[in-house]
């Protein structure tokens, strides 16, 4: 396809933006039969017709955009649904919104489900409305947090295995250290001697049942939300980097102290949640919003406990994980949650607030990993 049709579409968009509505319709009309751009052209024609107070013509144009079934087809269905609502045709609006829901990107479906729910409630379909409200909450409230569940299971299994290997001879609620703790806790001299695995294995070892219970409760509470916001793969990378952050700061500042526990990674999730909730203006469901809103208080309380009991708690592990999580929150917005900025859209439905692409996100994670590697080599050189 030559550039001319796309240039014509862009010119139509420009005329629409400056308010030259009749001219916009004139220049866009030939594109409504184009095999690739018909949907976009009809969508813009509908917007022009609507602003010209031709609501019937706008509805027809949006229905044509929907029928074109291209990338903007869902926007045609959504715009048609909105016009049906203005016309008072609520059943027609429900049907159009359902078609939009089937075609819309995942991040748009929660908002569409919420609109369907209100229309169902308005038309007396209470049971169906409740189902739609449940779908709308927390992006359908059905997100499977596989990585979080796997992490919790791994920590519990490792704890039980350590107990079995030691026959629980040193086990109690507050303190415990079996052969796995001996072999896997982070300890500066051991890392310097070549036992690099301790930097990550320490995050799966715990020094007592209460230690394990508190950490797993926090992971179970915050893990699924952050996993949903960032996706399975990125959440796993974030968790590992935060765990490494705690270990690296420990061998840098307290190389002679052994430490173990998932606390560094969990403090990293706290730092990530705190920064993201205040910097990114996320649009969350009620449950996620209620949990995220507590992170500031929990963070202050846990830091207070950490430094009060610094002789028994690895403050370096907590602080190292927290710093990594906060840095990642500053660098990268969640990919799977709408934001206030992302709600501003152009006439073609494209978000005006762009996000970091895959390559840039990978580079950000690589930069943090490289910083941790550099910190490790500095710590090992100091110990040696």
C-alpha positions in Angstrom: 0.0 0.0 0.0 1.3 3.4 -0.9 1.6 6.2 1.7 -1.1 8.3 0.0 -4.1 6.7 1.7 -2.4 7.0 5.1 -1.5 10.6 4.5 -5.2 11.3 3.5 -6.3 9.6 6.8 -3.8 11.7 8.8 -5.1 14.9 7.0 -8.7 13.9 7.9 -7.6 13.5 11.5 -6.0 16.9 11.4 -9.1 18.6 10.0 -11.2 16.9 12.6 -8.9 18.1 15.3 -9.0 21.7 14.1 -12.8 21.7 13.7 -13.1 21.6 9.9 -15.7 18.9 10.2 -17.2 19.0 6.7 -13.8 19.1 5.1 -12.8 16.1 7.2 -15.8 14.1 6.0 -15.0 15.0 2.4 -11.4 13.9 2.5 -12.2 10.7 4.5 -15.1 9.5 2.5 -13.0 7.9 -0.3 -11.2 5.9 2.3 -14.3 4.2 3.7 -14.0 1.6 0.9 -10.3 1.1 1.4 -9.5 -2.6 2.3 -7.2 -1.7 5.2 -8.2 1.7 6.4 -12.0 1.6 6.1 -12.5 1.0 9.8 -10.4 3.9 10.8 -12.0 6.2 8.2 -15.5 5.3 9.3 -14.6 5.9 12.9 -13.4 9.4 12.1 -16.4 10.1 9.9 -18.6 9.1 12.8 -16.8 11.5 15.1 -17.2 14.3 12.6 -20.9 13.5 12.1 -21.5 13.5 15.8 -19.9 16.9 16.2 -22.0 18.2 13.4 -25.1 17.1 15.5 -25.9 14.4 13.0 -26.2 11.6 15.6 -28.0 9.3 13.2 -25.2 9.6 10.6 -22.6 9.1 13.4 -24.3 5.9 14.5 -24.4 4.6 10.9 -20.7 5.4 10.5 -19.7 3.8 13.7 -21.7 0.7 12.8 -19.8 0.6 9.5 -16.5 0.9 11.5 -17.5 -2.1 13.6 -18.5 -4.1 10.5 -15.1 -3.4 8.9 -13.7 -5.6 11.7 -10.2 -4.2 11.6 -8.0 -3.2 14.6 -10.4 -0.3 15.3 -13.5 -2.5 15.1 -13.9 -2.6 18.8 -13.9 1.2 19.0 -16.7 1.2 16.4 -18.8 -1.1 18.6 -18.0 0.9 21.7 -18.9 4.2 20.0 -22.1 2.7 18.6 -23.0 1.5 22.1 -22.5 4.9 23.6 -24.8 6.4 20.9 -27.4 3.8 21.7 -27.3 4.8 25.3 -27.8 8.5 24.3 -30.7 7.4 22.2 -32.2 5.4 25.1 -31.9 2.1 23.3 -30.3 0.2 26.3 -30.8 -3.3 25.0 -29.0 -2.3 21.7 -26.3 -0.7 23.8 -25.8 -3.9 25.8 -25.4 -5.9 22.6 -22.9 -3.4 21.1 -20.9 -3.3 24.3 -20.7 -7.1 24.3 -19.3 -7.1 20.8 -16.8 -4.5 21.8 -15.8 -6.6 24.8 -15.1 -9.6 22.6 -12.7 -7.6 20.4 -11.2 -5.1 22.8 -7.6 -5.3 24.2 -7.4 -6.9 27.6 -6.7 -3.7 29.4 -10.0 -2.2 28.1 -12.3 -5.0 29.0 -12.7 -4.2 32.7 -14.1 -0.7 31.9 -16.4 -2.2 29.2 -17.6 -4.9 31.6 -18.5 -2.2 34.1 -20.6 -0.3 31.6 -22.4 -3.6 30.6 -23.1 -4.2 34.3 -24.7 -0.8 34.9 -26.9 -1.2 31.8 -27.9 -4.7 32.9 -28.8 -3.3 36.3 -30.8 -0.4 34.7 -32.7 -2.9 32.5 -33.6 -5.2 35.5 -31.1 -8.0 34.8 -29.8 -8.0 38.4 -28.1 -11.4 38.4 -26.4 -10.8 35.1 -25.4 -7.4 36.4 -23.7 -8.9 39.4 -21.7 -11.2 37.2 -20.5 -8.3 35.1 -19.6 -6.3 38.1 -17.5 -9.2 39.3 -15.8 -9.3 35.9 -15.1 -5.6 36.1 -13.4 -5.7 39.5 -9.7 -6.4 39.2 -9.7 -7.2 35.5 -12.4 -9.8 36.0 -11.1 -11.0 39.4 -9.9 -14.2 37.8 -6.2 -13.6 37.3 -4.2 -16.7 38.1 -1.0 -15.7 39.9 1.0 -18.7 39.0 4.4 -17.3 39.9 3.2 -16.2 43.3 1.7 -19.6 44.0 4.9 -21.3 42.8 7.1 -19.1 45.0 5.0 -19.8 48.1 5.0 -23.5 47.4 8.8 -23.5 46.8 9.5 -21.7 50.1 7.3 -24.1 52.1 8.8 -27.2 50.4 12.3 -26.0 51.0 11.5 -25.3 54.7 10.0 -28.8 55.2 12.9 -30.4 53.4 15.4 -28.6 55.6 13.4 -29.8 58.7 13.3 -33.4 57.5 17.0 -33.4 56.7 17.8 -32.2 60.3 15.0 -34.4 61.7 13.6 -31.2 63.2 16.2 -31.4 66.0 16.8 -27.7 65.9 13.3 -26.6 65.1 11.0 -24.2 67.0 8.7 -21.3 66.1 11.3 -18.6 66.3 14.6 -20.2 65.2 15.6 -23.1 63.0 18.6 -23.8 60.9 19.1 -27.1 59.1 21.7 -28.3 56.5 20.0 -26.3 53.7 20.3 -23.1 55.7 23.9 -23.9 56.3 24.6 -24.5 52.7 22.4 -21.8 51.2 22.2 -18.7 53.5 23.9 -15.6 52.1 27.3 -15.1 53.8 30.0 -12.8 52.5 33.1 -15.1 52.9 31.3 -18.1 51.4 30.2 -16.0 48.4 33.8 -14.8 48.0 34.9 -18.4 48.0 32.8 -19.1 45.0 29.5 -20.1 46.4 27.5 -17.7 44.2 24.3 -19.6 44.6 23.9 -18.3 48.1 22.8 -14.9 46.7 19.5 -16.4 45.5 19.1 -19.6 47.5 19.0 -17.5 50.7 15.7 -16.1 49.5 14.1 -19.5 49.8 15.3 -20.4 53.3 13.7 -19.5 56.6 14.8 -19.5 60.2 11.7 -20.6 61.9 8.0 -21.3 61.3 7.0 -17.7 62.2 9.6 -16.3 59.9 8.2 -18.4 57.1 4.6 -17.6 58.0 5.0 -13.9 58.1 6.9 -13.8 54.8 4.5 -16.1 53.0 1.5 -14.1 54.2 2.9 -10.9 52.8 3.8 -12.6 49.5 0.3 -14.1 49.2 -1.2 -10.7 49.9 0.9 -8.5 47.6 2.3 -11.0 45.1 -0.9 -11.6 43.0 -1.6 -7.9 42.6 2.0 -7.0 41.5 2.0 -10.1 39.3 -1.2 -9.0 37.6 0.1 -5.5 37.1 3.4 -6.7 35.5 2.6 -10.1 34.1 4.0 -13.5 35.0 7.5 -13.1 33.4 8.2 -9.6 34.5 7.0 -10.3 38.0 9.4 -13.3 38.3 12.3 -11.1 37.1 11.3 -8.4 39.6 11.1 -10.9 42.5 14.5 -12.4 41.7 16.2 -8.9 41.3 14.7 -7.7 44.6 15.9 -10.9 46.3 19.4 -10.4 44.8 19.3 -6.7 45.9 18.9 -7.8 49.6 21.7 -10.3 49.3 24.1 -8.0 47.5 23.6 -5.1 50.1 24.2 -7.7 52.9 27.6 -8.8 51.6 28.5 -5.2 50.9 27.7 -3.8 54.3 27.5 -6.8 56.6 29.7 -9.5 55.0 30.3 -11.4 58.2 26.6 -11.8 59.0 24.7 -14.7 57.6 21.2 -14.1 56.4 18.2 -16.0 55.0 14.6 -15.4 54.1 12.3 -14.0 51.4 12.1 -10.7 53.2 14.4 -8.9 50.8 12.2 -9.9 47.8 9.0 -9.0 49.7 10.4 -5.6 50.8 11.1 -5.2 47.1 7.4 -5.8 46.3 6.5 -3.2 49.0 8.9 -0.7 47.4 7.5 -1.4 44.0 3.9 -1.1 45.1 4.5 2.1 47.0 6.3 3.9 44.1 3.9 2.6 41.5 0.8 3.5 43.4 1.9 7.1 43.9 3.7 7.7 40.6 1.6 5.9 38.0 -2.0 6.9 39.0 -3.3 3.4 38.5 -7.0 2.6 38.0 -7.5 -0.5 40.2 -10.4 -2.5 41.3 -11.7 -2.1 44.9 -9.8 -5.1 46.4 -6.5 -4.2 44.8 -6.9 -0.6 45.7 -7.6 -1.4 49.3 -4.5 -3.6 49.6 -2.2 -1.2 47.7 -3.4 1.7 49.9 -2.0 -0.1 53.0 1.5 -0.4 51.6 2.8 2.9 52.9 1.8 2.1 56.5 3.1 -1.5 56.3 6.4 -0.2 54.9 6.9 2.3 57.7 5.9 -0.3 60.3 8.2 -3.0 59.0 11.1 -0.6 58.6 10.6 0.5 62.2 10.7 -3.2 63.4 13.7 -3.9 61.1 15.9 -1.2 62.7 14.6 -1.7 66.2 15.6 -5.4 66.0 18.6 -4.9 63.8 20.6 -7.4 65.9 18.2 -10.2 64.9 16.9 -9.0 61.5 19.0 -8.4 58.4 18.3 -4.7 57.8 20.6 -4.8 54.8 18.5 -7.6 53.2 15.3 -5.6 53.8 16.7 -2.3 52.6 18.5 -3.8 49.5 15.3 -5.4 48.3 13.3 -2.3 49.0 15.7 -0.1 47.0 15.6 -2.4 44.0 11.8 -2.6 44.0 11.5 1.2 44.3 14.0 1.8 41.4 12.1 -0.6 39.2 8.8 1.2 40.1 10.4 4.5 39.0 11.7 3.1 35.8 8.9 1.0 34.6 5.1 1.4 34.6 2.9 -1.7 34.9 2.0 -3.2 31.5 -1.3 -4.7 32.5 -3.2 -1.9 34.3 -4.9 1.2 33.0 -3.6 4.6 34.2 -5.1 8.0 34.3 -2.7 9.1 31.6 -3.6 6.1 29.5 -7.3 7.2 29.5 -6.5 10.1 27.2 -6.8 8.9 23.7 -6.7 10.3 20.2 -9.6 10.1 17.9 -8.4 6.8 16.6 -8.5 5.3 20.1 -4.7 5.2 20.4 -3.5 6.1 23.9 -1.7 9.5 24.0 0.4 8.4 27.0 3.0 6.0 25.5 4.6 3.2 27.5 8.1 1.6 27.4 8.4 -1.0 24.7 9.7 -4.5 25.3 13.3 -3.7 24.3 13.4 -0.7 26.7 11.9 -2.7 29.5 14.4 -5.5 29.0 17.2 -3.0 29.0 16.0 -1.5 32.3 16.0 -5.0 34.0 19.4 -5.7 32.5 20.7 -2.4 33.9 19.5 -3.3 37.4 21.0 -6.8 37.1 24.3 -5.3 35.9 24.3 -2.9 38.9 23.8 -5.9 41.3 26.6 -7.8 39.6 28.9 -4.8 40.0 28.0 -4.6 43.6 28.7 -8.3 44.1 32.2 -8.0 42.6 33.0 -4.9 44.7 31.8 -6.8 47.9 33.9 -9.9 46.9 37.0 -7.7 46.3 36.6 -6.1 49.7 36.3 -9.4 51.4 39.2 -10.9 49.6 
